[in-house]
Amino acid sequence: MKPPSPIDYSISLEEEYNKADPVLYLSCKPHQILDIDLKVPLTNEAKEKALAFAAQQQMSTLEYERRAITGTLESSTIRVAIALLGLTKIECLLLFNISKLKKPKSILYTTELSLPAHFNIPRKIYIPQIPEPPAIQTQSLGIQPEIITGDQPPQKQLPSTQAALEGTVSIPLRFAPLGPGRYPCKILLLSRYDVRVYVVEGIVNEQEPEAELLFKTPAFQPLTQHIPIRNETKKPWKFQAKVEGEWFHGPPILHVGPGKIVQYPLTFYPILECEIMGKLTLENEVDGMAHSIEIDGIGTKPMALDHIVIDCKVGNVTDKSIIVPNYTKSLLTFKVTADLSIVWGNSYITIEPDSSVPYTLHVCPWKRGEFRGAITFTVKRRNEEESQEETDPEKDISSQETPSDPSTIIFEEYSDEKVKNLKIWYHLDIHSFPGPPVDTIELHCIALETVCIEIPISNTKDRSIRMDVKLTSSALSGPEEMRLHPLKCVNYIVWYSPAATGYKEER
């Protein structure tokens, strides 16, 4: 084992200095006067450590190893030996020849403040040199020693006596801030024997929010605002974040390194149309400084939760599964509506809190092309009146087929009235492709001549049907639309005039 190497003063030891010299933080309100008792140790701990370190620097390797084994590296004898090196001969004679009766029981210190405008401390204080035994202290204070038994409660020590027993002395300190902010102050204690410096910092928080943020976003569209937090000190900060307000979210803890800027992500994620007022509070665990921001959130009309593309063929039924979520804490029953007559499914769907279920949508187009529409899920309440299909632009989605089972419909009276405004909708994009031909007609004709073709079309439904006719070749001609009466059969007449010879497929 080797003694510690000499200090390299070219290396910055600011972080170690910060750890060895903590700051006492005082927290109060603006224009409030704070009176506290500052407990100061009887011995100068920094001086004692410096003397022990200086002694270790002058030890030989053998002496250092011996004292390390016996645990006397910081004993009082080596500290005294180093202290004597800084005294003159007269001071040494006075130190060793003075009697114990003439030794002062306390040392006089004069005080200085770096911020006297807001801090106040006595100009002169006395710190006991050596703590007296408890018996001597009680006799000097006129207190008779007592034997405490289980029959009587213990008597509380006087504050000055208790502090002396703990090796500290109390000094009155007053802090009088004017407004919000930080008030760093250094307290300097000067005596003929040593110099002490203590650091205190007053923290006064704002009573009103420091800023205001407005969030405006459609429902189901999260909006995040990054709030910069700058740490200009040389100590790491740890913030406790408290987010008030529904649909506002953010991490509960934020760490900011010395000299760093960290962004705090605050997210507003509404699930319905709403106006929310909240508050964000970031409290520094190190010094108690708190920053508050007023936050307002506006949830506008929701956008489509998803864009659903369905590929299908004319005349065939295609099933599409849609995942419908329930982000609330209530059991919800949704009423399902759609603005396309070629889709249908169950009229109601019930979803447990904080879960999602698949909803099966049936699609059966009667012609080819692209169809765009929407399917909407709105909260259904027990006392809600049934809307009339004639006045409702969106039709009940189960009107065509597979009506929902009444036994599966569950109505819940929600504790939160805002839930009744919840609406979820999806954009539908249906691509309908033509299916295989119903029949194939073979026709033999001469080029540049016209042939008539009759195609029977029947209407099996009990209502009239209007049909559009699309001819894919210029060689074909005929009416562009036709109307079929209920339960009737009509021949559609098309004329075919080929311009060249050969084999062709026409539609």
C-alpha positions in Angstrom: 0.0 0.0 0.0 1.3 3.4 -1.0 0.5 6.9 0.4 -1.7 9.0 -1.7 0.0 10.9 -4.5 0.3 14.7 -4.3 -2.6 16.7 -5.7 -2.5 17.6 -9.4 -3.8 21.2 -9.4 -4.1 21.1 -13.2 -7.1 18.8 -12.9 -10.5 20.3 -12.1 -12.0 19.0 -8.9 -15.2 20.9 -9.0 -17.5 17.9 -8.8 -15.7 16.5 -5.8 -15.8 20.0 -4.3 -19.6 20.0 -4.8 -20.0 16.6 -3.1 -17.8 17.7 -0.1 -19.5 21.1 0.3 -23.3 20.6 0.3 -25.7 23.4 0.1 -28.5 24.0 2.6 -31.7 24.9 0.7 -34.4 27.0 2.3 -37.8 27.2 0.8 -40.5 29.8 1.4 -43.1 31.9 -0.3 -42.6 35.4 -1.7 -42.5 38.3 0.9 -42.4 35.7 3.7 -39.9 35.9 6.5 -38.3 32.6 7.4 -36.5 32.1 10.8 -34.5 29.0 11.3 -31.8 27.7 13.7 -28.7 26.8 11.7 -26.8 23.9 13.4 -23.1 24.4 13.1 -20.7 21.6 14.2 -18.4 22.4 17.1 -15.3 21.2 15.2 -14.2 22.4 11.8 -14.5 19.2 9.9 -12.9 20.5 6.8 -9.9 21.7 8.7 -9.5 18.3 10.5 -9.6 16.5 7.1 -7.1 18.9 5.6 -4.7 18.3 8.5 -5.1 14.5 8.2 -4.5 14.6 4.5 -1.4 16.9 4.9 0.0 14.4 7.5 -0.6 11.5 5.1 1.4 13.3 2.4 4.4 13.5 4.6 4.4 9.8 5.8 6.8 7.3 4.5 5.4 4.2 2.8 6.1 2.0 5.9 4.4 4.5 8.3 1.4 4.8 5.9 1.0 1.0 5.8 1.3 0.7 9.6 -1.3 3.3 10.3 -3.6 1.9 7.6 -3.5 -1.5 9.3 -4.1 0.0 12.8 -6.7 2.5 11.5 -4.9 5.6 12.8 -4.4 7.4 9.5 -6.7 10.2 10.7 -5.8 10.1 14.4 -5.7 13.3 16.5 -2.0 13.0 17.1 -1.0 13.4 13.5 -3.5 16.3 13.0 -2.0 18.1 16.0 1.5 17.5 14.7 0.7 19.1 11.4 -1.1 22.0 13.1 2.0 22.8 15.2 4.0 23.2 12.0 2.1 26.4 11.2 2.5 28.0 14.7 5.4 30.2 15.9 7.4 29.3 19.0 5.5 31.8 21.2 2.2 30.3 20.1 3.5 26.8 20.8 4.6 27.9 24.3 1.2 29.5 25.0 -0.6 26.4 23.8 1.3 23.9 26.0 1.8 26.1 29.1 -1.8 27.4 29.5 -3.8 25.7 32.2 -7.1 24.0 31.7 -8.8 26.5 33.9 -7.6 29.4 31.7 -8.6 27.7 28.4 -11.6 29.4 26.9 -14.8 27.3 26.9 -15.9 28.9 23.6 -14.3 30.6 20.6 -15.5 33.9 19.3 -16.4 34.0 15.6 -17.3 37.1 13.5 -19.7 36.5 10.7 -20.0 37.9 7.2 -22.7 37.4 4.6 -22.4 37.5 0.8 -26.1 38.5 0.5 -26.9 40.6 3.5 -29.9 42.2 1.8 -32.0 39.0 2.2 -30.1 37.1 5.0 -29.5 38.1 8.6 -27.3 36.4 11.2 -25.7 37.7 14.5 -22.4 39.6 13.9 -20.7 37.7 16.7 -21.3 34.1 17.8 -19.6 31.8 20.3 -19.0 28.2 19.6 -18.0 25.8 22.5 -14.5 24.5 22.1 -15.1 21.1 23.7 -18.5 19.6 24.5 -19.0 19.3 28.2 -20.2 16.0 29.8 -24.0 15.9 30.2 -23.7 16.1 34.1 -21.6 19.3 33.9 -23.9 20.9 31.4 -27.1 20.2 33.4 -25.4 21.5 36.6 -24.3 24.7 34.9 -27.8 25.2 33.6 -29.3 24.6 37.0 -31.0 21.3 36.0 -31.1 18.5 38.5 -30.2 15.1 37.0 -33.2 12.7 36.9 -33.5 8.9 36.7 -36.1 8.1 34.1 -38.2 5.0 34.7 -41.0 3.4 32.9 -43.5 5.0 35.4 -42.8 8.6 34.2 -42.3 9.9 30.7 -38.8 11.2 29.8 -38.2 14.9 30.1 -37.2 16.7 27.0 -33.8 18.3 26.9 -33.4 22.1 26.3 -32.5 22.9 22.7 -29.1 24.3 23.6 -28.3 21.3 25.8 -29.5 18.9 23.1 -27.4 20.6 20.4 -24.3 20.5 22.6 -24.8 16.8 23.2 -25.0 16.3 19.5 -21.8 18.2 18.9 -23.5 21.2 17.3 -24.5 24.7 18.2 -27.5 26.6 16.9 -27.2 30.0 15.2 -30.3 32.0 14.4 -30.7 32.7 10.6 -33.3 34.9 9.0 -34.3 34.7 5.3 -36.4 37.5 3.8 -37.0 37.2 0.1 -38.7 39.8 -2.1 -39.9 37.7 -5.0 -39.6 34.3 -6.7 -36.1 33.1 -7.6 -32.9 31.8 -6.2 -31.0 33.5 -3.4 -27.5 31.9 -3.0 -25.6 33.1 0.0 -22.2 32.3 1.7 -21.8 32.5 5.4 -18.2 33.3 6.5 -17.2 32.5 10.1 -13.8 34.1 11.2 -11.8 33.3 14.4 -8.2 33.5 15.4 -8.0 29.7 15.0 -9.9 28.8 11.8 -12.1 30.0 9.0 -15.4 28.4 8.0 -17.6 28.9 5.0 -21.2 27.6 4.8 -23.4 27.9 1.7 -27.2 28.3 1.9 -29.6 29.0 -0.9 -33.1 30.4 -0.6 -35.7 28.9 -3.0 -38.8 31.0 -3.6 -41.3 29.4 -6.1 -43.8 31.2 -8.2 -47.3 31.3 -6.9 -48.8 31.6 -10.4 -48.0 29.5 -13.4 -44.9 30.7 -15.2 -46.3 30.0 -18.7 -49.3 28.8 -20.6 -49.5 26.2 -23.3 -52.4 25.5 -25.6 -52.8 22.1 -27.3 -55.3 21.7 -30.1 -55.6 18.4 -32.0 -58.3 16.1 -33.4 -59.4 13.3 -31.2 -57.2 10.2 -31.4 -54.3 12.3 -32.8 -51.6 12.8 -30.1 -49.8 16.1 -29.9 -46.5 16.4 -28.1 -44.8 19.6 -26.9 -41.1 19.4 -25.8 -40.4 21.7 -22.9 -36.7 22.6 -22.5 -35.2 22.4 -19.0 -31.7 24.0 -18.6 -29.3 23.1 -15.8 -26.7 25.8 -15.4 -25.3 24.5 -12.2 -22.6 21.9 -11.7 -24.8 19.4 -9.9 -27.2 16.8 -11.6 -30.9 17.6 -11.2 -33.7 15.2 -10.7 -37.3 16.4 -11.3 -40.5 15.0 -10.1 -43.2 15.7 -12.7 -46.9 16.0 -11.8 -49.3 16.2 -14.7 -52.9 17.4 -13.9 -55.6 17.2 -16.6 -57.3 14.4 -18.4 -55.7 13.1 -21.6 -52.3 14.8 -20.7 -49.4 12.4 -20.3 -45.7 12.8 -19.5 -42.8 10.9 -17.8 -42.9 11.1 -13.9 -39.2 11.6 -13.5 -36.7 13.8 -15.5 -32.9 13.8 -15.1 -30.9 16.9 -16.2 -27.1 16.7 -16.1 -24.8 19.6 -15.2 -24.7 22.2 -17.9 -27.2 20.2 -20.0 -30.6 21.0 -21.7 -33.2 18.2 -21.6 -36.5 18.3 -23.3 -39.6 17.2 -21.2 -42.2 15.6 -23.6 -45.7 16.6 -22.7 -48.4 14.8 -24.8 -52.1 15.6 -25.2 -54.0 12.6 -26.5 -57.8 13.1 -26.4 -60.2 10.4 -27.5 -63.2 12.7 -27.9 -64.2 16.3 -28.5 -63.4 18.1 -25.3 -61.8 21.2 -23.6 -59.4 20.3 -20.8 -57.6 22.6 -18.3 -54.6 21.2 -16.5 -51.3 22.0 -14.9 -47.7 20.7 -15.2 -45.5 20.9 -12.1 -41.8 20.1 -12.3 -40.2 20.0 -8.8 -36.4 19.7 -8.4 -35.6 17.2 -5.7 -32.1 18.7 -5.2 -33.1 22.3 -4.2 -36.9 22.2 -4.1 -37.4 24.7 -6.9 -40.7 24.1 -8.7 -41.8 25.2 -12.1 -45.5 25.2 -13.0 -47.1 25.6 -16.4 -50.8 26.0 -17.2 -51.8 23.6 -19.9 -55.1 23.8 -21.9 -56.2 21.1 -24.3 -58.8 21.2 -27.0 -59.9 18.0 -28.7 -61.6 18.7 -32.0 -63.7 16.5 -34.3 -61.9 13.1 -34.6 -60.2 12.1 -37.8 -60.5 8.6 -39.2 -58.9 6.1 -36.9 -57.7 4.1 -39.9 -58.0 3.9 -43.7 -59.4 0.5 -44.6 -59.0 -0.8 -48.2 -61.2 -3.7 -49.3 -60.7 -5.6 -52.6 -63.7 -7.6 -53.7 -65.6 -8.9 -56.7 -69.0 -8.0 -57.9 -71.7 -10.3 -56.5 -69.4 -12.0 -53.9 -69.7 -11.3 -50.2 -66.3 -10.3 -48.7 -65.7 -10.2 -44.9 -63.4 -7.6 -43.4 -62.3 -7.6 -39.7 -62.0 -4.2 -38.0 -60.3 -3.7 -34.6 -62.4 -1.3 -32.5 -60.8 0.0 -29.3 -62.3 1.3 -26.0 -59.8 3.6 -24.3 -62.2 4.5 -21.4 -62.6 3.0 -18.0 -66.3 2.2 -18.7 -68.1 -0.7 -20.4 -69.3 0.8 -23.7 -71.9 -0.2 -26.2 -71.5 1.3 -29.7 -74.1 1.8 -32.3 -72.7 1.1 -35.8 -73.7 3.1 -38.9 -72.4 3.4 -42.4 -73.0 5.6 -45.4 -72.6 2.8 -48.0 -75.5 0.5 -48.9 -73.2 -2.3 -50.0 -71.8 -3.0 -46.5 -73.6 -4.4 -43.4 -72.9 -6.1 -40.0 -74.2 -6.1 -36.4 -75.9 -2.9 -35.3 -74.3 -2.9 -31.8 -71.0 -3.9 -30.4 -70.0 -4.0 -26.7 -66.4 -3.5 -25.6 -64.9 -4.0 -22.1 -62.9 -1.1 -20.5 -59.3 -0.6 -21.9 -59.7 -3.3 -24.5 -60.5 -3.8 -28.1 -62.6 -6.3 -30.1 -62.8 -7.2 -33.8 -65.9 -6.2 -35.7 -66.8 -8.2 -38.9 -67.9 -6.0 -41.8 -69.6 -7.7 -44.8 -69.2 -6.2 -48.3 -71.1 -7.2 -51.4 -71.0 -4.7 -54.3 -73.4 -5.0 -57.2 -71.2 -3.3 -59.8 -67.5 -2.7 -60.4 -65.7 0.5 -59.5 -64.4 2.3 -56.5 -66.7 3.2 -53.6 -65.6 5.5 -50.7 -67.5 5.9 -47.5 -67.2 5.6 -43.7 -68.3 3.3 -40.9 -69.0 5.0 -37.6 -69.2 3.7 -34.0 -71.0 6.0 -31.6 -71.8 5.4 -27.9 -75.3 4.1 -27.3 -77.2 5.1 -24.1 -80.3 3.5 -22.5 -82.4 6.7 -22.8 -81.4 7.5 -26.3 -84.3 7.6 -28.8 -84.0 5.6 -32.0 -83.4 7.8 -34.9 -85.6 7.6 -38.0 -84.0 6.1 -41.1 -85.7 8.8 -43.3 -84.0 11.6 -41.4 -80.6 9.9 -40.7 -78.1 10.2 -43.5 -76.3 7.2 -42.2 -78.2 4.0 -42.3 -78.3 1.3 -39.7 -75.6 -1.1 -40.8 -77.6 -4.2 -40.0 -80.6 -3.2 -42.2 -79.6 -5.7 -45.0 -78.7 -8.8 -43.2 -77.6 -10.6 -39.9 -79.4 -8.4 -37.3 -77.6 -8.2 -33.9 -78.8 -10.4 -31.1 -80.7 -8.3 -28.5 -79.3 -10.4 -25.7 -75.8 -9.3 -26.5 -76.6 -5.6 -26.3 -75.4 -4.2 -22.9 -76.2 -0.6 -21.8 -74.1 1.0 -19.1 -74.8 4.3 -17.3 -71.4 6.0 -17.5 -69.9 7.9 -14.5 -68.3 10.4 -16.9 -70.8 12.3 -19.0 -68.1 13.2 -21.5 -68.1 9.6 -22.7 -71.4 10.1 -24.5 -69.6 12.3 -27.1 -67.1 9.5 -28.0 -67.2 8.6 -31.7 -64.9 6.3 -33.6 -64.9 6.1 -37.4 -63.0 4.5 -40.2 -62.6 5.5 -43.8 -63.7 2.8 -46.3 -62.1 2.4 -49.7 -63.8 -0.4 -51.6 -62.3 -1.6 -54.9 -64.8 -3.7 -56.8 -63.6 -5.9 -59.7 -65.8 -7.6 -62.2 -66.4 -11.3 -61.5 -66.4 -14.1 -64.1 -69.0 -13.7 -67.0 -72.5 -15.0 -66.3 -72.6 -16.5 -69.8 -70.5 -16.6 -73.0 -72.2 -15.9 -76.4 -70.5 -17.0 -79.5 -71.3 -14.9 -82.6 -70.3 -15.5 -86.2 -70.7 -12.5 -88.6 -69.2 -10.8 -91.6 -66.9 -7.7 -91.2 -68.6 -4.3 -91.8 -72.0 -5.9 -91.2 -74.3 -5.4 -88.2 -75.7 -8.2 -86.1 -78.4 -7.9 -83.4 -77.9 -9.6 -80.0 -80.6 -10.1 -77.4 -79.5 -10.7 -73.8 -82.3 -11.6 -71.2 -82.1 -9.6 -67.9 -84.4 -10.5 -65.1 -85.3 -8.7 -61.8 -86.0 -11.1 -59.0 -86.7 -8.3 -56.4 -90.0 -6.7 -55.5 -88.8 -3.2 -56.4 -87.8 -1.5 -59.7 -84.1 -1.5 -60.6 -82.2 1.0 -62.8 -79.1 -0.4 -64.4 -76.2 1.4 -66.2 -74.7 -0.4 -69.2 -71.1 -0.1 -70.0 -69.8 -1.3 -73.4 -66.1 -1.9 -73.6 -65.7 -1.9 -77.4 -66.6 0.6 -80.1 -68.0 -2.3 -82.2 -70.8 -2.6 -79.7 -73.7 -0.2 -79.4 -76.9 -0.1 -77.4 -78.8 1.8 -74.7 -76.6 3.2 -71.8 -79.2 2.4 -69.2 -82.3 0.2 -68.6 -85.0 -0.1 -66.0 -86.4 -3.4 -64.8 -89.8 -3.6 -63.1 -90.3 -5.8 -60.1 -90.2 -9.6 -60.9 -90.0 -8.9 -64.7 -87.6 -10.1 -67.4 -86.5 -7.8 -70.3 -84.3 -8.5 -73.3 -81.4 -6.0 -73.7 -80.6 -5.4 -77.4 -77.0 -4.7 -78.4 -75.7 -4.2 -81.9 -72.3 -5.6 -83.0 -70.5 -4.2 -86.1 -66.9 -5.5 -86.5 -64.6 -3.4 -88.7 -62.0 -6.2 -89.4 -61.9 -10.0 -89.6 -60.5 -12.2 -86.9 -61.4 -13.6 -83.5 -62.1 -11.1 -80.7 -63.4 -11.1 -77.1 -65.8 -8.2 -76.4 -67.7 -7.2 -73.2 
